[in-house]
Amino acid sequence: MKKTIALLLAVIMCVSVTACSTGNTEAETVQEQTQPQPAEEVAAIQEDSSEVSETDNTSDVKVAKDGADMQTEDKSMPTRIPMEGGTKINMYFGDTLITGVLNDCDTAKAFIEKLPMTQHVSRYSHDFCGVTEDLPYNEDEVHYGWLNGDIDYAINAPYFTILFEDEDKSEQYGDQVNIGVITVPLSEIAALEGSYDVRIELAE
């Protein structure tokens, strides 16, 4: 009789512990259980966790910083280092000159062939952006996000865009092709407001 009562009390305690752990994650539940789990169950949980971790860390998504030459010491300047030997351009936002360097990707080359040109852009929270003409691009150069100071071609509209802040939360935005970077302090373009018909020319 005493053994039966003891067994019933043990069952009640186990049920109570389980009820308290409802809503916790599997890992928290394992830690809070008062009775040790069989070794094979613990091994299975560890194996499942390892598989989830490996899956989460495996991604084919390309982001702006992949393969980029960057500087991180001077936050007042663009993050991307201009391509050595790239094509220098001047962009006139009214009386304000914003200089830049374009790279040698197919999209940038096609853009260079259109210069000089006038591109309408408007100020948004982290960029100046405007609908532009279709340009060719390579799928392997399309990425998520940007680096502060980037000049990008966004394939989804398409857009010409100069991005000057929020690189740390930019990877939620896709369909970007980097064609260059500005070469002035970020504050010079961030200080501008409104809309502009920007004259873009090759720099002499």
N, C-alpha and C positions, 0 to 999 in steps of 0.2 A: 504493500500500500504506500509506504514512504517513497519507494522508488518511483511509483506512478505519479505521485504529487510533485516530486522533484523534476520529473520529466516534463510535466505540464507547465511548471514555472519556467523551465528553460525555453520551452516553445514560445510562451508569452513574451519573454524577454527578447527573443529573436524577432518576433513580429513587431515589437515596439521599436527596435533599432531600425528595422526596414522602413517603418512608417516615417521616422524622423529624417531618413535620408532621401525621401521622395523629392524629386526636382533637382537633385544634385547631379553633377556629371558622373560618368562611370568611374573616373579616377578618384573623385571625392568619395564615392560610395565605397570603393575598395579600401580607402584609408580609414573610413569611419566604422567599418564592420568590426565587431568585437571578436568574431570567430575567424581564424585563419582559413583562407581558401585552399582547396587542393592545389598542389603544385602545377598540375596540368591546366587548371583554369587560369591561374596567374600567368603562365606562359602564353596561353591563348590571348589574353588581354594585352600583354606586352607586344605580341606579334601583330595584333590588330592596330595598336597605337603606332608601331613602326611603319606599317603599310600606309596609314593615314598621313604620317609625317612625310614619307617619301613622295606621296601623291601631291601634297600641298606644295612641296618644294620643286616639283617638276613642272616646268612651264615653257612653252614655246613662244610666249608673248615677248616681242621686242619692245624695248623702251628707249627713250631719247639718249640716255647715258651710255647705252651699250656701244662700246667701241669708240666713244667720243674722247677727244683730247680736252681735258677740263682743268680749270683752276678753281680752287675753293677758298683761297686765302682772302681775296678782296671781294666781299659781297656787293660792293658798289658797282662792280664791273660784270659784264656777261660771264656766265659760267663756262661756256664753250670757248676754246681757243681757236681763233680764226685759222682757216687752212693756209698753210704756207704756200705762197704762189697763187692763191685764190684771186678771183676777180673782184676788184674794189669798186664799190658803187657809192653814189651820193643820193640821198633821199631828202627832198625838200618838203617839210611840213610847214607851209607858209614861209616865214623867215627863219625857221629853225632847220639847220642841217643835221641830219642823222646819217652818219657814215656806216658802211658795212662791208663785209667780204662774203662773196658767194663761193660755194664749193664747186666740185667738178662732177656732181651727179647728173644724170640725164635730165632731170627736172630743172636743175639750175642752169644747165646749158641751154635748154629751150627757152627759159625765162630771159637769159642774157641776150638771146637773138632778138627779142622783142624790144630791147632798150634802144633809144630812150622811149619811155612810156609814162602815161599818167594813170595812177591807180587810186581809186577812191577807197578810203578806209574810214572807220569810225572807232572811237575809243570805247572799250568795254572794261570789265573789271581787271583783267590781267593782260590785255593785248590791244593792238590796233588791228582791225580785220576788215576785209572787204571781198566781195565776190570778184573773181578774176576769170581769165580765159582758161580753158582746159589745157593742161600740160601733160606730157608723157611722164610716167613714173614706173619704177621697178617695184614689184610686190615685196621683194626682200628689203627694201628701204623704208617701207611703211612701218610706223611704230606708234606706240602710245606715249603721251606726255611730251614735255619739252624741257629745255634748260633755259634759264633766264637769259634773255638777249637773243634767243633764236629767231631766225627768219624762216618761216615754214610755209609749205604748200599743203593745205588740207584738202584731201581728195574728195570729200563727201559733198562739197557744194558746187564748184571748188572755191577755196578761199586763199587769198594772200594774207599772211598774218605775221606780225612782229610781236613776240611774247616777252614781256618784261618782268613778270613776277609770278609767284605761286607755283614754281617748279616742284616744290615738295609735295603738292597734292594734285599734280597734273596728270598722273598716270591713269586717271579715270577717263581721259579723253583720247580717243584713237584717231586713226586715219591721217596721221601726220607724216610729212616727208620734209626733212630738214634740208634747206637749200643754202643756208648761210647763217651769219650772226652779225649783229651790230657791233661797232667798235668804239662806242662812246659810253660814258657812265649811264647806267640804267635810269638814273634820276632824270636825265635829259629828255627821254621819251615819256617816262611816267608822269612828268609835269604837264604834258600836253593834254588838252581837253577837246571834246567835240569831234567834228568830222573834217577831213581834208581830202583834197585832190592832190595826191603826192606825186611830184615829178621825180622819176627814178632815172638816173643816168649813170653811165660808166664814169668813174673818177679818172681824171687825167693825171 
